[in-house]
Amino acid sequence: MLSDLLAGLSVDRANDTRDPVIGSITEDSRQVSPGALFIARTGLASDGRTFARDAMARGAVAVLSETPIEVTPDEIGRAHV
């Protein structure tokens, strides 16, 4: 469950009360499979937040980011988050 992974962290859940089961964790949006937690962090070559929408479209049920990522309700609905 997402809540188990986030236990003890100071995390803003962006008004989301769901607690999805996490099947995998990745920071590469190309490796996201349905049920994944996508970690969108800033790297040396790129910013993972840029790939959050792609990760959601591939089935990520949650995105963990250092800063908020703005998404529309339609995008969330398509990703089954």
C-alpha positions, 0 to 999 in steps of 0.5 A, a space after each residue: 500500500 502507498 501509505 506503508 511506503 510513505 509512513 514516517 515521511 512528511 508528504 502532501 497527498 494532494 487531497 487524494 485519500 486513496 491508498 493504492 497497492 504499489 506493484 513496483 517502483 521506478 524512476 524511469 517512465 519507460 519502465 512503468 507498468 500498471 500499479 507502479 509508483 513513479 518517482 519524479 526526481 531531478 537528475 543530472 540530465 533531466 527532470 523526472 517531473 517532465 515524465 510524470 504524465 507519461 508515467 500516468 498514461 502507462 498506468 502509474 497509480 502514484 507519482 512521488 515528486 519533490 515539488 507539486 505536479 499540476 495535472 488535470 482531473 482528465 489526466 488522473 482519470 485516464 491513468 486510473 489513479 
